[in-house]
Amino acid sequence: MTTATPAAGFRRRPLASLGKAEYLQFRRNKTLVYTATVFPVGIALFVYFVGRSDAGSTPAIAAMTFEMLAVMALLFVQYYSVLSMVTTRRGEGVLKRLRTGEATDWQIQAAPTIPGVVVTFVCTAIVAAIVYGTGTPAPVNPVAMVLALLGGIVLFSLLALATSAVTKNAEAAQVTSLPVMTLAMLGMAFVRDFLPDRLATVADWTPFAAVSDLIYLGAAGQYAGSVDDPAMSFADTVTESARPFATLAVWIVAALVLTRRSFRWDDRG
């Protein structure tokens, strides 16, 4: 009697195999695909064309557009979908079974994030092509924008894994996700502009505030609240990016530690 062994391809590339499986599951859910693509792109472009009709194709309008795209993609495509998928997989016993195979723990945890990563960057490419194809000046520091998106994906994926520890099932995710979503919304530029000074200062250190600041620095060369000031040079934006990068890094480390301590592989454990 022989014992079945995993396919050679899986042994060599477990993350790629798991990621492909998660992507196929994601693609088969037509409702999820629709909400993950149409809403982020549609709302971001709505903001762009409304702002463009009032002020023209300015870097500040572009920054506002990419901020809206980022918050929609990171919260509703990345964070919520990962939270829902991981919670469902745990309830079905899939996570526990996967641990008996070739994949390591971090690969099993990372696999559900892959569909969101793909969709987020495809949506970003579509929005960027339209924004900069309609006459908006090129971004001052595109590297900062890309790193903001990458850092945001890592952070909100980790927050989703951490939140799953207190989420009983996919339906409960609608409630347990609210604190993280509310905290993230406080970091949006236009929200911080309306907050009292002391509360706005606190909001500057929230997870999405770092992403927002990097997007504004990259797209417009200025912070959201200083659109009347001259745009910074590329070198100046690199220097100014230090604080939001540090904020993002601190949140990522904190989320990683929380995930390692709280993540549950089984509903009974």
Helices and strands as residue ranges (DSSP letters): H 8-12, H 14-28, H 30-55, H 59-72, I 73-79, H 80-91, H 94-98, H 105-110, G 111-113, H 114-133, H 142-164, H 173-176, H 178-185, H 189-194, H 197-203, H 207-220, G 224-226, H 234-240, H 242-262
